[in-house]
Amino acid sequence: MPKAEAKNCVSCGVNLIERGYARFPCPKCGNELGRCVSCRHQSNQYKCANCSFEGP
């Protein structure tokens, strides 16, 4: 079964529509995470809702 595509930034919650966002698998569980360009540039913390992995 395919994994759901991340629609919102995992750090701040904004919709991933702006250029420069990134979608990537969680390093621990593989759940797809998404981050907006602002949170990526600011290196804001994020937390996987599936396994609670935290990253920069």
HTML snippet that shows the backbone in 3Dmol.js (N, CA, C, O; Angstrom):
<script src="https://3Dmol.org/build/3Dmol-min.js"></script>
<div id="view" style="width:600px;height:400px;position:relative"></div>
<script>
const pdb = `
ATOM      1  N   MET A   1       0.844  -1.184   0.000  1.00  0.00           N
ATOM      2  CA  MET A   1       0.000   0.000   0.000  1.00  0.00           C
ATOM      3  C   MET A   1       0.887   1.245   0.000  1.00  0.00           C
ATOM      4  O   MET A   1       1.763   1.365   0.857  1.00  0.00           O
ATOM      5  N   PRO A   2       0.682   2.184  -0.948  1.00  0.00           N
ATOM      6  CA  PRO A   2       1.516   3.384  -1.008  1.00  0.00           C
ATOM      7  C   PRO A   2       1.300   4.289   0.198  1.00  0.00           C
ATOM      8  O   PRO A   2       0.202   4.370   0.748  1.00  0.00           O
ATOM      9  N   LYS A   3       2.369   4.966   0.593  1.00  0.00           N
ATOM     10  CA  LYS A   3       2.291   5.884   1.737  1.00  0.00           C
ATOM     11  C   LYS A   3       1.641   7.195   1.304  1.00  0.00           C
ATOM     12  O   LYS A   3       1.747   7.600   0.146  1.00  0.00           O
ATOM     13  N   ALA A   4       0.975   7.846   2.239  1.00  0.00           N
ATOM     14  CA  ALA A   4       0.317   9.121   1.953  1.00  0.00           C
ATOM     15  C   ALA A   4       1.360  10.190   1.662  1.00  0.00           C
ATOM     16  O   ALA A   4       2.410  10.236   2.301  1.00  0.00           O
ATOM     17  N   GLU A   5       1.069  11.029   0.712  1.00  0.00           N
ATOM     18  CA  GLU A   5       1.966  12.122   0.353  1.00  0.00           C
ATOM     19  C   GLU A   5       1.782  13.271   1.339  1.00  0.00           C
ATOM     20  O   GLU A   5       0.655  13.681   1.618  1.00  0.00           O
ATOM     21  N   ALA A   6       2.882  13.784   1.861  1.00  0.00           N
ATOM     22  CA  ALA A   6       2.823  14.904   2.815  1.00  0.00           C
ATOM     23  C   ALA A   6       2.254  16.134   2.122  1.00  0.00           C
ATOM     24  O   ALA A   6       2.713  16.517   1.046  1.00  0.00           O
ATOM     25  N   LYS A   7       1.260  16.747   2.739  1.00  0.00           N
ATOM     26  CA  LYS A   7       0.599  17.931   2.177  1.00  0.00           C
ATOM     27  C   LYS A   7       0.961  19.208   2.929  1.00  0.00           C
ATOM     28  O   LYS A   7       0.822  20.309   2.394  1.00  0.00           O
ATOM     29  N   ASN A   8       1.429  19.059   4.179  1.00  0.00           N
ATOM     30  CA  ASN A   8       1.738  20.217   5.016  1.00  0.00           C
ATOM     31  C   ASN A   8       3.143  20.089   5.593  1.00  0.00           C
ATOM     32  O   ASN A   8       3.687  18.992   5.723  1.00  0.00           O
ATOM     33  N   CYS A   9       3.712  21.237   5.934  1.00  0.00           N
ATOM     34  CA  CYS A   9       5.031  21.278   6.569  1.00  0.00           C
ATOM     35  C   CYS A   9       4.930  20.647   7.948  1.00  0.00           C
ATOM     36  O   CYS A   9       4.051  21.003   8.732  1.00  0.00           O
ATOM     37  N   VAL A  10       5.820  19.716   8.248  1.00  0.00           N
ATOM     38  CA  VAL A  10       5.821  19.024   9.526  1.00  0.00           C
ATOM     39  C   VAL A  10       6.265  19.953  10.659  1.00  0.00           C
ATOM     40  O   VAL A  10       5.985  19.669  11.823  1.00  0.00           O
ATOM     41  N   SER A  11       6.949  21.054  10.345  1.00  0.00           N
ATOM     42  CA  SER A  11       7.413  21.997  11.368  1.00  0.00           C
ATOM     43  C   SER A  11       6.369  23.062  11.699  1.00  0.00           C
ATOM     44  O   SER A  11       6.088  23.307  12.873  1.00  0.00           O
ATOM     45  N   CYS A  12       5.791  23.701  10.673  1.00  0.00           N
ATOM     46  CA  CYS A  12       4.892  24.831  10.926  1.00  0.00           C
ATOM     47  C   CYS A  12       3.459  24.614  10.457  1.00  0.00           C
ATOM     48  O   CYS A  12       2.572  25.376  10.841  1.00  0.00           O
ATOM     49  N   GLY A  13       3.208  23.594   9.637  1.00  0.00           N
ATOM     50  CA  GLY A  13       1.851  23.264   9.221  1.00  0.00           C
ATOM     51  C   GLY A  13       1.339  23.921   7.958  1.00  0.00           C
ATOM     52  O   GLY A  13       0.216  23.628   7.549  1.00  0.00           O
ATOM     53  N   VAL A  14       2.106  24.799   7.312  1.00  0.00           N
ATOM     54  CA  VAL A  14       1.622  25.450   6.092  1.00  0.00           C
ATOM     55  C   VAL A  14       1.517  24.437   4.953  1.00  0.00           C
ATOM     56  O   VAL A  14       2.205  23.416   4.950  1.00  0.00           O
ATOM     57  N   ASN A  15       0.644  24.735   3.985  1.00  0.00           N
ATOM     58  CA  ASN A  15       0.502  23.880   2.807  1.00  0.00           C
ATOM     59  C   ASN A  15       1.786  23.901   1.995  1.00  0.00           C
ATOM     60  O   ASN A  15       2.431  24.942   1.872  1.00  0.00           O
ATOM     61  N   LEU A  16       2.156  22.757   1.441  1.00  0.00           N
ATOM     62  CA  LEU A  16       3.372  22.656   0.630  1.00  0.00           C
ATOM     63  C   LEU A  16       3.056  22.984  -0.825  1.00  0.00           C
ATOM     64  O   LEU A  16       2.963  22.094  -1.671  1.00  0.00           O
ATOM     65  N   ILE A  17       2.892  24.276  -1.099  1.00  0.00           N
ATOM     66  CA  ILE A  17       2.600  24.720  -2.456  1.00  0.00           C
ATOM     67  C   ILE A  17       3.677  25.656  -2.986  1.00  0.00           C
ATOM     68  O   ILE A  17       3.827  25.802  -4.198  1.00  0.00           O
ATOM     69  N   GLU A  18       4.417  26.281  -2.102  1.00  0.00           N
ATOM     70  CA  GLU A  18       5.467  27.221  -2.485  1.00  0.00           C
ATOM     71  C   GLU A  18       6.665  26.464  -3.061  1.00  0.00           C
ATOM     72  O   GLU A  18       6.964  25.351  -2.628  1.00  0.00           O
ATOM     73  N   ARG A  19       7.337  27.055  -4.021  1.00  0.00           N
ATOM     74  CA  ARG A  19       8.549  26.434  -4.568  1.00  0.00           C
ATOM     75  C   ARG A  19       9.608  26.316  -3.490  1.00  0.00           C
ATOM     76  O   ARG A  19       9.729  27.186  -2.627  1.00  0.00           O
ATOM     77  N   GLY A  20      10.371  25.243  -3.542  1.00  0.00           N
ATOM     78  CA  GLY A  20      11.464  25.060  -2.608  1.00  0.00           C
ATOM     79  C   GLY A  20      11.154  24.139  -1.445  1.00  0.00           C
ATOM     80  O   GLY A  20      12.027  23.884  -0.616  1.00  0.00           O
ATOM     81  N   TYR A  21       9.912  23.626  -1.363  1.00  0.00           N
ATOM     82  CA  TYR A  21       9.599  22.701  -0.289  1.00  0.00           C
ATOM     83  C   TYR A  21      10.280  21.356  -0.569  1.00  0.00           C
ATOM     84  O   TYR A  21      10.747  21.108  -1.680  1.00  0.00           O
ATOM     85  N   ALA A  22      10.330  20.507   0.436  1.00  0.00           N
ATOM     86  CA  ALA A  22      10.938  19.183   0.276  1.00  0.00           C
ATOM     87  C   ALA A  22      10.052  18.130   0.911  1.00  0.00           C
ATOM     88  O   ALA A  22       9.458  18.356   1.965  1.00  0.00           O
ATOM     89  N   ARG A  23       9.967  16.990   0.269  1.00  0.00           N
ATOM     90  CA  ARG A  23       9.308  15.810   0.827  1.00  0.00           C
ATOM     91  C   ARG A  23      10.375  14.733   0.918  1.00  0.00           C
ATOM     92  O   ARG A  23      11.154  14.538  -0.015  1.00  0.00           O
ATOM     93  N   PHE A  24      10.407  14.032   2.054  1.00  0.00           N
ATOM     94  CA  PHE A  24      11.448  13.025   2.266  1.00  0.00           C
ATOM     95  C   PHE A  24      10.957  11.984   3.261  1.00  0.00           C
ATOM     96  O   PHE A  24      10.059  12.271   4.053  1.00  0.00           O
ATOM     97  N   PRO A  25      11.525  10.784   3.240  1.00  0.00           N
ATOM     98  CA  PRO A  25      11.109   9.760   4.203  1.00  0.00           C
ATOM     99  C   PRO A  25      11.731  10.015   5.569  1.00  0.00           C
ATOM    100  O   PRO A  25      12.869  10.475   5.667  1.00  0.00           O
ATOM    101  N   CYS A  26      10.985   9.717   6.611  1.00  0.00           N
ATOM    102  CA  CYS A  26      11.510   9.810   7.969  1.00  0.00           C
ATOM    103  C   CYS A  26      12.698   8.845   8.071  1.00  0.00           C
ATOM    104  O   CYS A  26      12.588   7.692   7.654  1.00  0.00           O
ATOM    105  N   PRO A  27      13.828   9.301   8.617  1.00  0.00           N
ATOM    106  CA  PRO A  27      15.000   8.435   8.725  1.00  0.00           C
ATOM    107  C   PRO A  27      14.769   7.191   9.593  1.00  0.00           C
ATOM    108  O   PRO A  27      15.485   6.199   9.454  1.00  0.00           O
ATOM    109  N   LYS A  28      13.789   7.240  10.474  1.00  0.00           N
ATOM    110  CA  LYS A  28      13.556   6.115  11.384  1.00  0.00           C
ATOM    111  C   LYS A  28      12.504   5.136  10.866  1.00  0.00           C
ATOM    112  O   LYS A  28      12.723   3.925  10.892  1.00  0.00           O
ATOM    113  N   CYS A  29      11.358   5.652  10.391  1.00  0.00           N
ATOM    114  CA  CYS A  29      10.258   4.753  10.025  1.00  0.00           C
ATOM    115  C   CYS A  29       9.864   4.783   8.548  1.00  0.00           C
ATOM    116  O   CYS A  29       9.113   3.917   8.100  1.00  0.00           O
ATOM    117  N   GLY A  30      10.355   5.762   7.782  1.00  0.00           N
ATOM    118  CA  GLY A  30      10.036   5.841   6.363  1.00  0.00           C
ATOM    119  C   GLY A  30       8.771   6.609   6.028  1.00  0.00           C
ATOM    120  O   GLY A  30       8.459   6.788   4.851  1.00  0.00           O
ATOM    121  N   ASN A  31       8.030   7.072   7.038  1.00  0.00           N
ATOM    122  CA  ASN A  31       6.832   7.881   6.804  1.00  0.00           C
ATOM    123  C   ASN A  31       7.236   9.149   6.046  1.00  0.00           C
ATOM    124  O   ASN A  31       8.254   9.761   6.368  1.00  0.00           O
ATOM    125  N   GLU A  32       6.448   9.547   5.047  1.00  0.00           N
ATOM    126  CA  GLU A  32       6.816  10.740   4.283  1.00  0.00           C
ATOM    127  C   GLU A  32       6.579  12.009   5.088  1.00  0.00           C
ATOM    128  O   GLU A  32       5.503  12.211   5.649  1.00  0.00           O
ATOM    129  N   LEU A  33       7.599  12.860   5.138  1.00  0.00           N
ATOM    130  CA  LEU A  33       7.534  14.149   5.816  1.00  0.00           C
ATOM    131  C   LEU A  33       7.707  15.248   4.780  1.00  0.00           C
ATOM    132  O   LEU A  33       8.313  15.030   3.731  1.00  0.00           O
ATOM    133  N   GLY A  34       7.180  16.420   5.071  1.00  0.00           N
ATOM    134  CA  GLY A  34       7.330  17.560   4.183  1.00  0.00           C
ATOM    135  C   GLY A  34       7.748  18.783   4.975  1.00  0.00           C
ATOM    136  O   GLY A  34       7.328  18.978   6.116  1.00  0.00           O
ATOM    137  N   ARG A  35       8.588  19.609   4.349  1.00  0.00           N
ATOM    138  CA  ARG A  35       9.018  20.844   5.008  1.00  0.00           C
ATOM    139  C   ARG A  35       8.969  21.993   4.016  1.00  0.00           C
ATOM    140  O   ARG A  35       9.378  21.854   2.863  1.00  0.00           O
ATOM    141  N   CYS A  36       8.459  23.140   4.480  1.00  0.00           N
ATOM    142  CA  CYS A  36       8.379  24.321   3.620  1.00  0.00           C
ATOM    143  C   CYS A  36       9.765  24.954   3.482  1.00  0.00           C
ATOM    144  O   CYS A  36      10.685  24.628   4.233  1.00  0.00           O
ATOM    145  N   VAL A  37       9.898  25.835   2.543  1.00  0.00           N
ATOM    146  CA  VAL A  37      11.190  26.465   2.279  1.00  0.00           C
ATOM    147  C   VAL A  37      11.665  27.286   3.472  1.00  0.00           C
ATOM    148  O   VAL A  37      12.862  27.313   3.758  1.00  0.00           O
ATOM    149  N   SER A  38      10.757  27.954   4.170  1.00  0.00           N
ATOM    150  CA  SER A  38      11.151  28.770   5.325  1.00  0.00           C
ATOM    151  C   SER A  38      11.734  27.912   6.443  1.00  0.00           C
ATOM    152  O   SER A  38      12.791  28.236   6.985  1.00  0.00           O
ATOM    153  N   CYS A  39      11.061  26.834   6.789  1.00  0.00           N
ATOM    154  CA  CYS A  39      11.547  25.965   7.865  1.00  0.00           C
ATOM    155  C   CYS A  39      12.848  25.265   7.471  1.00  0.00           C
ATOM    156  O   CYS A  39      13.706  25.029   8.322  1.00  0.00           O
ATOM    157  N   ARG A  40      12.995  24.935   6.201  1.00  0.00           N
ATOM    158  CA  ARG A  40      14.243  24.327   5.736  1.00  0.00           C
ATOM    159  C   ARG A  40      15.399  25.309   5.899  1.00  0.00           C
ATOM    160  O   ARG A  40      16.455  24.939   6.411  1.00  0.00           O
ATOM    161  N   HIS A  41      15.212  26.547   5.472  1.00  0.00           N
ATOM    162  CA  HIS A  41      16.276  27.556   5.540  1.00  0.00           C
ATOM    163  C   HIS A  41      16.623  27.925   6.976  1.00  0.00           C
ATOM    164  O   HIS A  41      17.776  28.232   7.280  1.00  0.00           O
ATOM    165  N   GLN A  42      15.622  27.895   7.865  1.00  0.00           N
ATOM    166  CA  GLN A  42      15.850  28.252   9.264  1.00  0.00           C
ATOM    167  C   GLN A  42      16.267  27.054  10.113  1.00  0.00           C
ATOM    168  O   GLN A  42      16.541  27.203  11.304  1.00  0.00           O
ATOM    169  N   SER A  43      16.316  25.870   9.510  1.00  0.00           N
ATOM    170  CA  SER A  43      16.648  24.616  10.212  1.00  0.00           C
ATOM    171  C   SER A  43      15.761  24.391  11.432  1.00  0.00           C
ATOM    172  O   SER A  43      16.236  23.976  12.489  1.00  0.00           O
ATOM    173  N   ASN A  44      14.456  24.669  11.272  1.00  0.00           N
ATOM    174  CA  ASN A  44      13.505  24.473  12.364  1.00  0.00           C
ATOM    175  C   ASN A  44      13.364  22.988  12.707  1.00  0.00           C
ATOM    176  O   ASN A  44      13.457  22.124  11.835  1.00  0.00           O
ATOM    177  N   GLN A  45      13.140  22.714  13.980  1.00  0.00           N
ATOM    178  CA  GLN A  45      12.939  21.347  14.448  1.00  0.00           C
ATOM    179  C   GLN A  45      11.670  20.763  13.840  1.00  0.00           C
ATOM    180  O   GLN A  45      10.727  21.492  13.531  1.00  0.00           O
ATOM    181  N   TYR A  46      11.651  19.446  13.670  1.00  0.00           N
ATOM    182  CA  TYR A  46      10.442  18.751  13.249  1.00  0.00           C
ATOM    183  C   TYR A  46      10.346  17.432  14.004  1.00  0.00           C
ATOM    184  O   TYR A  46      11.335  16.928  14.537  1.00  0.00           O
ATOM    185  N   LYS A  47       9.137  16.884  14.038  1.00  0.00           N
ATOM    186  CA  LYS A  47       8.898  15.628  14.741  1.00  0.00           C
ATOM    187  C   LYS A  47       7.956  14.772  13.901  1.00  0.00           C
ATOM    188  O   LYS A  47       6.890  15.230  13.491  1.00  0.00           O
ATOM    189  N   CYS A  48       8.351  13.537  13.649  1.00  0.00           N
ATOM    190  CA  CYS A  48       7.526  12.607  12.893  1.00  0.00           C
ATOM    191  C   CYS A  48       6.321  12.201  13.734  1.00  0.00           C
ATOM    192  O   CYS A  48       6.480  11.755  14.870  1.00  0.00           O
ATOM    193  N   ALA A  49       5.130  12.351  13.189  1.00  0.00           N
ATOM    194  CA  ALA A  49       3.913  12.004  13.917  1.00  0.00           C
ATOM    195  C   ALA A  49       3.759  10.489  14.072  1.00  0.00           C
ATOM    196  O   ALA A  49       3.028  10.020  14.945  1.00  0.00           O
ATOM    197  N   ASN A  50       4.447   9.733  13.225  1.00  0.00           N
ATOM    198  CA  ASN A  50       4.324   8.288  13.250  1.00  0.00           C
ATOM    199  C   ASN A  50       5.205   7.624  14.318  1.00  0.00           C
ATOM    200  O   ASN A  50       4.750   6.721  15.021  1.00  0.00           O
ATOM    201  N   CYS A  51       6.473   8.074  14.442  1.00  0.00           N
ATOM    202  CA  CYS A  51       7.411   7.399  15.351  1.00  0.00           C
ATOM    203  C   CYS A  51       8.083   8.340  16.358  1.00  0.00           C
ATOM    204  O   CYS A  51       8.883   7.897  17.182  1.00  0.00           O
ATOM    205  N   SER A  52       7.761   9.624  16.292  1.00  0.00           N
ATOM    206  CA  SER A  52       8.307  10.653  17.194  1.00  0.00           C
ATOM    207  C   SER A  52       9.787  10.970  16.975  1.00  0.00           C
ATOM    208  O   SER A  52      10.422  11.569  17.843  1.00  0.00           O
ATOM    209  N   PHE A  53      10.348  10.573  15.822  1.00  0.00           N
ATOM    210  CA  PHE A  53      11.721  10.953  15.486  1.00  0.00           C
ATOM    211  C   PHE A  53      11.781  12.474  15.395  1.00  0.00           C
ATOM    212  O   PHE A  53      10.889  13.090  14.813  1.00  0.00           O
ATOM    213  N   GLU A  54      12.817  13.087  15.962  1.00  0.00           N
ATOM    214  CA  GLU A  54      12.998  14.529  15.886  1.00  0.00           C
ATOM    215  C   GLU A  54      14.256  14.855  15.110  1.00  0.00           C
ATOM    216  O   GLU A  54      15.289  14.203  15.266  1.00  0.00           O
ATOM    217  N   GLY A  55      14.154  15.875  14.273  1.00  0.00           N
ATOM    218  CA  GLY A  55      15.295  16.265  13.464  1.00  0.00           C
ATOM    219  C   GLY A  55      15.435  17.765  13.347  1.00  0.00           C
ATOM    220  O   GLY A  55      14.539  18.523  13.718  1.00  0.00           O
ATOM    221  N   PRO A  56      16.560  18.174  12.832  1.00  0.00           N
ATOM    222  CA  PRO A  56      16.822  19.609  12.663  1.00  0.00           C
ATOM    223  C   PRO A  56      16.138  20.180  11.427  1.00  0.00           C
ATOM    224  O   PRO A  56      16.262  21.372  11.148  1.00  0.00           O
TER     225      PRO A  56
END
`;
const viewer = $3Dmol.createViewer("view");
viewer.addModel(pdb, "pdb");
viewer.setStyle({}, {cartoon: {color: "spectrum"}});
viewer.zoomTo();
viewer.render();
</script>
